[in-house]
Amino acid sequence: MKEDPPATKAEALLHLSQEVSRIAASLAQLSIGAGTLPRGDSPFCNRNALDVPPERVDWLIKARRARADYLTRELFSEPAWDILLELLRAEVAQERVSASNACIAASVPTSTGLRWLRALEHHGLVLRQGDLHDARRTFAILSEEASLALRRYFLEIIGPAPSERC
């Protein structure tokens, strides 16, 4: 029996990897109540990816903060949302955010930010991880469910970068 050339094996592995990714994304969408799955008429080139460009998350965060330049800041206090956006930004940029920096991102006093962080943790949206190098510090990350939900929200509401549209 003749063995397939390496290029054919690589193509087969790539195809299998893409199919596994598609199935995993479909299962994830169904598990968070996404309902129907995207069809072939989706405006996104990669219909199975939930990739959010870091610069688009940065844009949304800056736009939210800019409101305070025009209207009273107190009208727009949403610490939970600001924390979630900061954790999404860090996740797509492959950065880590300390719990205290997550609070700072919400532009509220640390005690208020920590209360909101605990509430998000209680609802299963945020997880905390201890710093292996400094026991005094913990990092905040999005739970898998929160990450998927925010990525879906972001792509549906804000959309992908213009270069990612078909």
C-alpha positions as CSV (number, residue, x, y, z in Angstrom):
1,M,0.0,0.0,0.0
2,K,1.4,3.4,-1.0
3,E,1.5,6.1,1.6
4,D,0.1,9.6,0.9
5,P,2.6,12.4,0.2
6,P,3.2,14.8,3.1
7,A,1.3,17.6,1.4
8,T,-1.8,15.4,1.1
9,K,-1.6,14.5,4.7
10,A,-1.2,18.1,5.7
11,E,-4.3,19.1,3.6
12,A,-6.3,16.3,5.2
13,L,-5.2,17.3,8.7
14,L,-6.1,20.9,8.0
15,H,-9.5,19.9,6.7
16,L,-10.1,17.8,9.8
17,S,-8.9,20.6,12.1
18,Q,-11.3,23.1,10.4
19,E,-14.2,20.6,10.6
20,V,-13.5,20.0,14.4
21,S,-13.4,23.8,14.9
22,R,-16.7,24.2,13.1
23,I,-18.3,21.5,15.2
24,A,-16.9,22.9,18.4
25,A,-18.1,26.4,17.5
26,S,-21.6,25.0,16.6
27,L,-21.8,23.2,19.9
28,A,-20.6,26.3,21.8
29,Q,-23.2,28.4,20.1
30,L,-26.0,26.0,20.9
31,S,-24.8,25.6,24.5
32,I,-25.1,29.4,25.2
33,G,-28.5,29.6,23.5
34,A,-27.5,31.0,20.2
35,G,-30.3,29.2,18.5
36,T,-29.8,28.6,14.8
37,L,-26.3,28.4,13.4
38,P,-25.0,30.8,10.7
39,R,-26.0,29.9,7.2
40,G,-24.0,30.3,4.0
41,D,-25.3,33.8,3.6
42,S,-23.4,35.1,6.6
43,P,-21.6,38.4,5.9
44,F,-18.4,37.0,7.6
45,C,-15.7,35.3,5.5
46,N,-14.9,32.7,8.2
47,R,-18.4,31.7,9.4
48,N,-17.1,29.4,12.1
49,A,-14.6,31.8,13.8
50,L,-15.5,34.0,16.7
51,D,-12.3,36.1,16.3
52,V,-12.7,39.6,17.5
53,P,-10.0,42.0,16.3
54,P,-8.3,43.7,19.2
55,E,-8.4,47.1,17.6
56,R,-12.2,46.9,17.3
57,V,-12.6,46.2,21.0
58,D,-10.2,49.1,21.7
59,W,-12.3,51.3,19.5
60,L,-15.5,50.4,21.5
61,I,-13.8,51.0,24.8
62,K,-12.5,54.4,23.7
63,A,-15.9,55.3,22.3
64,R,-17.6,54.5,25.6
65,R,-15.1,56.6,27.5
66,A,-15.4,59.5,25.1
67,R,-19.1,59.9,26.2
68,A,-17.8,61.6,29.4
69,D,-16.3,64.4,27.2
70,Y,-19.8,65.4,26.1
71,L,-22.2,64.3,28.9
72,T,-22.1,63.7,32.6
73,R,-20.0,60.6,33.4
74,E,-22.5,59.5,36.1
75,L,-25.1,58.8,33.5
76,F,-23.0,56.1,31.9
77,S,-21.7,54.2,34.9
78,E,-21.8,50.5,33.9
79,P,-18.9,48.9,35.9
80,A,-19.9,45.3,35.0
81,W,-19.9,46.1,31.3
82,D,-16.7,48.0,31.4
83,I,-15.0,45.1,33.3
84,L,-16.3,42.6,30.8
85,L,-15.1,44.7,27.8
86,E,-11.6,45.1,29.4
87,L,-11.4,41.3,30.0
88,L,-12.4,40.7,26.4
89,R,-9.9,43.2,25.2
90,A,-7.2,41.5,27.2
91,E,-8.3,38.1,26.0
92,V,-8.1,38.9,22.3
93,A,-4.8,40.7,22.8
94,Q,-3.5,37.7,24.7
95,E,-2.8,39.8,27.8
96,R,-3.5,39.2,31.5
97,V,-5.5,41.6,33.6
98,S,-5.1,41.8,37.4
99,A,-8.3,42.1,39.4
100,S,-7.3,45.6,40.4
101,N,-6.6,46.7,36.8
102,A,-10.0,45.3,35.9
103,C,-11.5,47.6,38.5
104,I,-9.5,50.6,37.2
105,A,-10.9,49.9,33.7
106,A,-14.4,50.3,35.1
107,S,-13.5,53.9,36.3
108,V,-14.9,53.3,39.7
109,P,-13.4,53.1,43.2
110,T,-11.6,49.8,43.8
111,S,-14.1,48.7,46.4
112,T,-16.9,49.2,43.9
113,G,-15.0,47.5,41.2
114,L,-14.2,44.5,43.4
115,R,-17.9,44.2,44.3
116,W,-18.8,44.1,40.6
117,L,-16.0,41.6,39.9
118,R,-17.4,39.4,42.7
119,A,-20.9,39.7,41.2
120,L,-19.6,38.8,37.7
121,E,-17.8,35.8,39.3
122,H,-20.9,34.8,41.1
123,H,-22.8,34.7,37.8
124,G,-20.1,32.6,36.2
125,L,-18.9,35.3,33.8
126,V,-15.5,35.9,35.3
127,L,-12.9,33.6,36.9
128,R,-10.0,34.5,39.1
129,Q,-6.6,33.0,38.9
130,G,-3.8,33.4,41.4
131,D,-0.5,34.8,40.2
132,L,2.1,32.0,40.5
133,H,4.9,34.6,41.1
134,D,3.1,37.0,43.5
135,A,0.6,35.5,45.9
136,R,-0.8,39.0,46.6
137,R,-2.1,39.3,43.1
138,T,-5.0,37.6,41.2
139,F,-5.8,37.8,37.6
140,A,-9.4,38.1,36.2
141,I,-10.4,36.3,33.0
142,L,-13.6,35.7,31.2
143,S,-15.2,32.3,31.7
144,E,-15.5,30.3,28.5
145,E,-19.3,31.0,28.3
146,A,-18.8,34.7,28.8
147,S,-16.1,34.8,26.2
148,L,-18.2,33.1,23.6
149,A,-21.3,35.2,24.4
150,L,-19.3,38.5,24.3
151,R,-17.6,37.5,21.0
152,R,-20.9,36.6,19.5
153,Y,-22.4,39.9,20.7
154,F,-19.4,41.9,19.5
155,L,-19.5,40.4,16.0
156,E,-23.3,40.7,15.7
157,I,-23.4,44.3,17.0
158,I,-20.1,45.9,16.1
159,G,-19.1,43.5,13.3
160,P,-15.8,42.2,12.1
161,A,-13.0,44.5,10.8
162,P,-13.9,45.7,7.3
163,S,-11.1,43.6,5.8
164,E,-12.8,40.4,7.2
165,R,-16.1,40.9,5.3
166,C,-16.6,38.8,2.2
